[in-house]
Amino acid sequence: MCLILGVLLAPSFGWAEDNQLTREILDESLQLGRQFLLNRQRPEGNFEYEYDLITGEIPHGDNQVRQSGALWAMALIHLDDPRP
């Protein structure tokens, strides 16, 4: 998910001349992914992992596999850049 976010946002950060993903772009993507998930964490600890960009609504329902993916993403982001 974070890599997808980075690819979507990369034009605003400016790709390198040879269109390669740089560490700077990846770091910014990971930071944005972490911020999104932390801002969307529910009181019980699970995540609102989807957001409709057109309507601004959060889809109803929940999916255990997607919850696991969101938690796994947070664990990998933390492994790359540990913060409290």
N, C-alpha and C positions, 0 to 999 in steps of 0.2 A: 504494500500500500504506500509506504513512504517513497519508494522508488518511483511509483506512478505519479505521486504528488510532485516529485522532483522533475520528472519529465514534463509534466503539465506546466510547471512554473518556470522551467529552465529558460524560455525566451525572455522572461522578465529579468533574469539574472545575467543573461548573456552567455551563450555557449562559447567555448573556445573556438578559435578559427577553424579547427579541423572537426568540429561538431562532436567532440569527445566529452563525456561526462567527467567533470573535474571533482576533486575532493571538496572544493568550496561549494559547488552546487549540491553535492551529496550531503554535506554537513547542514546546509540550509534546509534541505528537504527533510532530513531527520529531525531537525529542530521544529519545523512546522508540523510534521506528523505527530511528534510528542505533544506539542502544544494543543493540537486538535483533539487528540485522545484524552488528555488530562482535562481539558475544558468540557469534554463530553462524558466524563465518568459519572455514573449515577451513584447515589448515596450507598447502595448495596454493593458497589464495587465493580459492576459490569459496565459496559460502554454503549453509548449511542454511536455506532460505528458507521452509520449512513447519514447522508444529508442531501436533500434534493436542492441542487443549485438553482433550479428554475423557480420552484415554489417557496423555497426557504423552510420547508417543513422537514421534520424527522419522520421517516416512515414508521408505521406501527408494526409491532411484532418483534420477535427476537429469534436468534438462531445460535445454537450452542457452538457450531463450528466457527461462525463468524466471531463470536465472543472469544473463543480460543485463539483465533487469528489476531484479534486486536491485542489480547494479552501477550501473545508471542511477539508481536511487533514491538510492544512496549519493553519487553525483556531484551530484545535485540538492540533497541535504541539505547537502553540503559547500559548494556554491555559495552557498546561503542563509546558512550559518554556518561559515566556514572554520576548521577546527581541525586540529592535527597528528594 
